[in-house]
Amino acid sequence: MKMLTFTGKSPSEALKKAKMQIGDEGMLIETRELRKKALGRDGLYEIVIGVDDNTTVAEYSRPKKPLNSQQPVKDESKDVLFDISNAAEQISKISQVTDPFSQYEQKNDFQVPLVEPLELKEIKSEINKLADKVKIIQNMFWDEKSPNLSNQIPPEFSEIYRLASQSGMNKEHLDMLMQVTLEHMPLKMRENSATVKRYFQTILRKMVPIRKESMPAVGAKKVIMLVGPTGVGKTTSIAKLAARYSFLMEKKYKVGLVVLDTYRIGAVEQLMQYARMMKLGIETVVDPPEFSSALDSLKYCDCILIDTMGSSPYDKGKIEKIYECLHSNTTHYEIDVVLVMPSSIKYDDLKITYENFSSLGVDTLMFTKLDETRGFGNIFSLSYETKKPISYFSVGQEVPEDLVVASSDFLIECLLHGFNRSKA
């Protein structure tokens, strides 16, 4: 076998050069880092490609296409990635094929498989290693957009970086997480992408603040106010919480409702309908001075849930109205302010929403519409940035089924693998 070398600023660039010169005839033997990337200086990488001894030098150069059928280099690289994807798929199928060499012996009317030959175990092991290396090569195209960190990121990290970056996570947070992972991850665990992924998941879970659900002690009350933009599902979320506390807990708590959203007649009627169905007490508030009276009217309840008018994050008038209600509270009840936001908007919009509602003294976060998005990194980034814990997730419109008590495991599963209703 003859060895050919190709160099580039990144492994993916060198691989593209090899692909364009020798096509699919070669086999990747080794990747070397010749020069580290530094400030004002590009990195330099070398890959070694093996080709058949019987192949002449002239055959190495791939015939050029006519000008009218040539593609830009960027499109050519897509073809490389497509070929690698096909290879990964074929290897995956091979590894799943039933062993044709398996033999059985008859024992008591049953066919019992014989011990797997050592040679077959070695073949399967090599297939698994090859599959992981192909997956690494497939993901090496992330390198051109990889973070500029002090430590070079191993190729085994490419898959987890791609998944996290596509989730909508803030880039600064992602680069920081990669740096932490590189600094603390044991070298032995870096050998394949699967162990890297498990370690990265562990770090993510530890960095998500979660508020554990708690219910009122004897003689105390739980008072929750939901605030947030228009159309995020606050009224439906109030109904889900009311049903949960009234019927789904070990103890059935007495629940009362307070409605500040008198601007929307439909919202009041919707909540009144829920109150009639669940036989709950309900009070409406038009002006801030009425707020304390409404709370006193429900003093027989264990839990009081407060629905507020939805408003644009930029509508300071409506936010000020909610603030006046909180400020006018003369009862001894502590009100837990929960900011409700949709998971389907980008991180920057979530951050602006939080900043504009923060004057209300936000205690926890609640995210809705998890069933309407594929990216969950924005949720992680906001919670991590604000240090505000998450209390609940709403994963659909059904009352009360589609309410999930927040957990870091659930969020990170969604972030890396997408929303799965069966795991909610």
Order of alpha helices (4+ residues) and beta strands (2+ residues): beta-alpha-beta-beta-alpha-alpha-beta-beta-alpha-alpha-alpha-alpha-beta-alpha-beta-alpha-beta-alpha-beta-alpha-beta-alpha-beta-alpha-beta-beta-alpha
